[in-house]
Amino acid sequence: MLSNVTYQDGRPVQSIEYRSSGVIFDIQPTIKSQAIDLKIQQQLSNFVKTDTGVNQSPTLIKRDIVTDVSVKSGEIIVLGGLAENKVEEGEAGFSFLPKGFLTGKSKANTKTDIIVLLQVKVI
């Protein structure tokens, strides 16, 4: 979801645009006499918090790869290349104590690799 604020007659008007996110594949096959041509688009996307702007709307972070491949019916192809490294840091403590007193910090590293096995068959 992305949003935008505009002003009409001095009043704020918020518009919202919904977008897909996550792991998205778009495959366009072209069947020929001896092979199948595939145009494959892989997308990995997610929303992150935006601290700037009027309404702090989320920002869409998107990575994608487009691949053209030609295969025979029944063959298997392996697709890879979309990887993600995330580092998340946090701090916990008691709100009634001074900052830095009896607090704990945490850090988490997450690595994600996406590999797709695709078998193409003409039916």
DRENPAPA-647365 format. One record per residue: z negated, x, y of N, C-alpha, C in turn. Coordinates in steps of 0.1 Angstrom, whole numbers, m for minus. Layout:
BEGIN
+-------+-------+-------+-------+-------+-------+-------+-------+-------+
!  n_c3 !  n_c1 !  n_c2 ! ca_c3 ! ca_c1 ! ca_c2 !  c_c3 !  c_c1 !  c_c2 !
+-------+-------+-------+-------+-------+-------+-------+-------+-------+
!     Z !     X !     Y !     Z !     X !     Y !     Z !     X !     Y !
...
+-------+-------+-------+-------+-------+-------+-------+-------+-------+
***
This chain:
BEGIN
+-------+-------+-------+-------+-------+-------+-------+-------+-------+
!  n_c3 !  n_c1 !  n_c2 ! ca_c3 ! ca_c1 ! ca_c2 !  c_c3 !  c_c1 !  c_c2 !
+-------+-------+-------+-------+-------+-------+-------+-------+-------+
!     0 !     8 !   m12 !     0 !     0 !     0 !     0 !     9 !    12 !
!     9 !     6 !    21 !     9 !    13 !    34 !     8 !     3 !    45 !
!     2 !     6 !    56 !     1 !    m3 !    67 !     4 !     3 !    80 !
!     7 !    m6 !    90 !    11 !    m1 !   103 !     5 !   m11 !   113 !
!     0 !    m6 !   125 !    m5 !   m15 !   135 !     4 !   m15 !   147 !
!     9 !   m26 !   151 !    17 !   m27 !   164 !    10 !   m37 !   173 !
!    14 !   m37 !   185 !     8 !   m46 !   195 !    18 !   m56 !   201 !
!    14 !   m68 !   200 !    23 !   m79 !   206 !    14 !   m87 !   216 !
!    18 !   m87 !   228 !    11 !   m94 !   239 !    m4 !   m88 !   240 !
!    m5 !   m75 !   238 !   m19 !   m69 !   239 !   m28 !   m71 !   227 !
!   m23 !   m78 !   217 !   m31 !   m80 !   205 !   m26 !   m72 !   193 !
!   m35 !   m65 !   185 !   m30 !   m57 !   174 !   m25 !   m66 !   163 !
!   m14 !   m62 !   157 !    m8 !   m69 !   145 !    m6 !   m59 !   134 !
!   m12 !   m61 !   123 !   m11 !   m52 !   112 !    m1 !   m57 !   102 !
!     8 !   m48 !    98 !    18 !   m51 !    88 !    15 !   m43 !    76 !
!    16 !   m48 !    64 !    13 !   m41 !    52 !    26 !   m41 !    43 !
!    28 !   m29 !    37 !    40 !   m27 !    28 !    34 !   m22 !    15 !
!    37 !   m29 !     5 !    33 !   m25 !    m9 !    43 !   m16 !   m15 !
!    39 !    m5 !   m21 !    48 !     5 !   m28 !    42 !     8 !   m41 !
!    51 !    10 !   m51 !    47 !    14 !   m64 !    42 !    29 !   m64 !
!    32 !    31 !   m72 !    28 !    45 !   m74 !    23 !    47 !   m88 !
!    22 !    60 !   m92 !    18 !    63 !  m106 !    30 !    72 !  m112 !
!    32 !    70 !  m124 !    43 !    76 !  m131 !    55 !    66 !  m132 !
!    66 !    69 !  m126 !    77 !    60 !  m125 !    90 !    67 !  m130 !
!    97 !    60 !  m139 !   109 !    66 !  m144 !   121 !    56 !  m141 !
!   132 !    62 !  m137 !   144 !    54 !  m135 !   155 !    61 !  m143 !
!   161 !    54 !  m153 !   171 !    60 !  m162 !   184 !    52 !  m161 !
!   195 !    59 !  m157 !   208 !    52 !  m156 !   217 !    58 !  m166 !
!   220 !    51 !  m177 !   229 !    56 !  m187 !   244 !    53 !  m184 !
!   253 !    61 !  m188 !   267 !    59 !  m188 !   272 !    62 !  m202 !
!   277 !    52 !  m209 !   281 !    54 !  m223 !   296 !    58 !  m223 !
!   299 !    70 !  m230 !   313 !    74 !  m231 !   316 !    75 !  m246 !
!   328 !    78 !  m249 !   333 !    78 !  m263 !   325 !    88 !  m272 !
!   322 !   100 !  m267 !   316 !   110 !  m276 !   301 !   113 !  m271 !
!   297 !   108 !  m260 !   284 !   111 !  m255 !   278 !   101 !  m246 !
!   266 !   102 !  m242 !   259 !    93 !  m233 !   254 !   102 !  m221 !
!   259 !    99 !  m209 !   254 !   106 !  m197 !   242 !    99 !  m192 !
!   232 !   106 !  m189 !   220 !   100 !  m183 !   216 !   107 !  m170 !
!   213 !    98 !  m160 !   207 !   103 !  m148 !   193 !    98 !  m148 !
!   184 !   108 !  m148 !   170 !   105 !  m150 !   162 !   109 !  m138 !
!   155 !   100 !  m132 !   146 !   103 !  m121 !   131 !   101 !  m125 !
!   123 !   111 !  m124 !   109 !   111 !  m127 !   101 !   112 !  m114 !
!    91 !   103 !  m113 !    83 !   104 !  m101 !    69 !   103 !  m104 !
!    61 !   111 !   m98 !    46 !   111 !   m99 !    41 !   109 !   m85 !
!    34 !    98 !   m83 !    29 !    96 !   m69 !    15 !    90 !   m69 !
!     8 !    91 !   m58 !    m5 !    85 !   m57 !    m8 !    84 !   m42 !
!   m18 !    76 !   m39 !   m23 !    74 !   m25 !   m35 !    83 !   m22 !
!   m36 !    89 !   m11 !   m48 !    96 !    m6 !   m53 !    90 !     7 !
!   m65 !    92 !     9 !   m72 !    87 !    21 !   m66 !    94 !    33 !
!   m63 !    87 !    44 !   m59 !    93 !    56 !   m71 !    92 !    66 !
!   m75 !   103 !    72 !   m86 !   102 !    82 !   m81 !   100 !    96 !
!   m68 !   101 !    98 !   m63 !   100 !   112 !   m56 !    86 !   113 !
!   m53 !    83 !   125 !   m46 !    70 !   128 !   m55 !    59 !   132 !
!   m49 !    48 !   136 !   m57 !    37 !   141 !   m64 !    30 !   130 !
!   m58 !    27 !   118 !   m64 !    19 !   108 !   m67 !    27 !    95 !
!   m66 !    40 !    95 !   m69 !    49 !    84 !   m62 !    44 !    71 !
!   m49 !    41 !    73 !   m41 !    36 !    61 !   m39 !    48 !    52 !
!   m37 !    45 !    39 !   m35 !    56 !    29 !   m21 !    62 !    31 !
!   m20 !    75 !    26 !    m8 !    82 !    27 !    m3 !    83 !    12 !
!    10 !    80 !    10 !    17 !    82 !    m3 !    21 !    96 !    m5 !
!    16 !   103 !   m15 !    20 !   116 !   m19 !    29 !   115 !   m31 !
!    41 !   120 !   m30 !    51 !   117 !   m40 !    59 !   130 !   m44 !
!    60 !   132 !   m57 !    68 !   143 !   m62 !    78 !   137 !   m72 !
!    91 !   142 !   m71 !   101 !   136 !   m80 !   111 !   147 !   m84 !
!   117 !   145 !   m96 !   127 !   153 !  m101 !   139 !   144 !  m106 !
!   151 !   149 !  m103 !   163 !   141 !  m108 !   170 !   151 !  m117 !
!   173 !   146 !  m129 !   180 !   154 !  m140 !   192 !   146 !  m144 !
!   203 !   153 !  m146 !   215 !   148 !  m152 !   217 !   155 !  m166 !
!   219 !   147 !  m176 !   220 !   153 !  m190 !   230 !   145 !  m198 !
!   237 !   152 !  m207 !   247 !   145 !  m216 !   242 !   148 !  m230 !
!   241 !   137 !  m238 !   236 !   138 !  m251 !   244 !   129 !  m261 !
!   244 !   132 !  m273 !   250 !   123 !  m283 !   240 !   113 !  m288 !
!   244 !   102 !  m293 !   236 !    91 !  m298 !   226 !    97 !  m309 !
!   213 !    94 !  m308 !   204 !    98 !  m318 !   197 !   112 !  m314 !
!   202 !   119 !  m304 !   196 !   132 !  m301 !   183 !   129 !  m292 !
!   174 !   139 !  m293 !   162 !   138 !  m286 !   162 !   149 !  m275 !
!   158 !   145 !  m263 !   156 !   155 !  m252 !   142 !   156 !  m248 !
!   138 !   167 !  m242 !   124 !   169 !  m237 !   125 !   172 !  m222 !
!   117 !   164 !  m215 !   117 !   165 !  m200 !   103 !   169 !  m196 !
!   103 !   179 !  m187 !    90 !   183 !  m182 !    92 !   188 !  m167 !
!    82 !   193 !  m162 !    83 !   199 !  m148 !    74 !   192 !  m138 !
!    69 !   180 !  m141 !    60 !   174 !  m131 !    45 !   178 !  m135 !
!    39 !   186 !  m127 !    26 !   190 !  m129 !    18 !   188 !  m116 !
!     5 !   186 !  m118 !    m4 !   184 !  m107 !   m17 !   191 !  m109 !
!   m22 !   197 !   m98 !   m35 !   203 !   m98 !   m43 !   197 !   m87 !
!   m55 !   192 !   m91 !   m64 !   185 !   m81 !   m77 !   192 !   m81 !
!   m82 !   194 !   m69 !   m95 !   200 !   m67 !  m103 !   190 !   m59 !
!  m114 !   185 !   m64 !  m123 !   175 !   m58 !  m136 !   181 !   m56 !
!  m141 !   181 !   m44 !  m155 !   186 !   m40 !  m164 !   174 !   m36 !
!  m176 !   175 !   m39 !  m186 !   165 !   m35 !  m199 !   171 !   m32 !
!  m207 !   163 !   m25 !  m221 !   168 !   m22 !  m230 !   156 !   m23 !
!  m241 !   158 !   m29 !  m251 !   147 !   m32 !  m265 !   152 !   m26 !
!  m272 !   142 !   m21 !  m285 !   145 !   m16 !  m292 !   132 !   m12 !
!  m303 !   134 !    m6 !  m311 !   123 !    m1 !  m308 !   120 !    14 !
!  m305 !   108 !    18 !  m301 !   105 !    31 !  m313 !   107 !    41 !
!  m325 !   106 !    37 !  m336 !   106 !    46 !  m341 !   121 !    48 !
!  m335 !   131 !    41 !  m339 !   145 !    43 !  m329 !   152 !    51 !
!  m333 !   163 !    58 !  m323 !   170 !    66 !  m311 !   175 !    58 !
!  m299 !   176 !    64 !  m287 !   180 !    58 !  m289 !   194 !    52 !
!  m285 !   196 !    40 !  m287 !   209 !    33 !  m300 !   211 !    26 !
!  m309 !   202 !    27 !  m322 !   203 !    20 !  m322 !   194 !     8 !
!  m324 !   200 !    m4 !  m323 !   194 !   m17 !  m310 !   187 !   m19 !
!  m299 !   194 !   m16 !  m286 !   188 !   m19 !  m279 !   195 !   m30 !
!  m270 !   189 !   m36 !  m262 !   195 !   m47 !  m248 !   194 !   m44 !
!  m240 !   204 !   m48 !  m226 !   204 !   m46 !  m219 !   204 !   m59 !
!  m207 !   197 !   m60 !  m200 !   197 !   m72 !  m185 !   200 !   m69 !
!  m178 !   206 !   m79 !  m164 !   209 !   m77 !  m157 !   206 !   m90 !
!  m146 !   198 !   m90 !  m139 !   195 !  m103 !  m125 !   199 !  m101 !
!  m119 !   206 !  m111 !  m105 !   210 !  m111 !   m99 !   202 !  m122 !
!   m88 !   195 !  m119 !   m80 !   187 !  m129 !   m66 !   191 !  m129 !
!   m60 !   194 !  m140 !   m46 !   197 !  m142 !   m39 !   187 !  m150 !
!   m28 !   182 !  m146 !   m21 !   172 !  m153 !    m6 !   177 !  m155 !
!    m1 !   177 !  m167 !    13 !   180 !  m170 !    19 !   168 !  m177 !
!    31 !   164 !  m173 !    38 !   153 !  m179 !    50 !   158 !  m187 !
!    50 !   155 !  m200 !    62 !   159 !  m208 !    66 !   146 !  m215 !
!    79 !   144 !  m214 !    85 !   131 !  m220 !    95 !   135 !  m231 !
!    94 !   129 !  m242 !   104 !   130 !  m253 !   112 !   117 !  m252 !
!   125 !   118 !  m252 !   134 !   107 !  m250 !   145 !   108 !  m261 !
!   146 !    97 !  m269 !   157 !    96 !  m279 !   166 !    85 !  m274 !
!   179 !    89 !  m274 !   189 !    80 !  m269 !   198 !    75 !  m281 !
!   199 !    62 !  m282 !   208 !    56 !  m293 !   217 !    45 !  m288 !
!   229 !    45 !  m292 !   238 !    35 !  m289 !   237 !    24 !  m300 !
!   234 !    12 !  m297 !   232 !     1 !  m307 !   245 !    m7 !  m307 !
+-------+-------+-------+-------+-------+-------+-------+-------+-------+
***
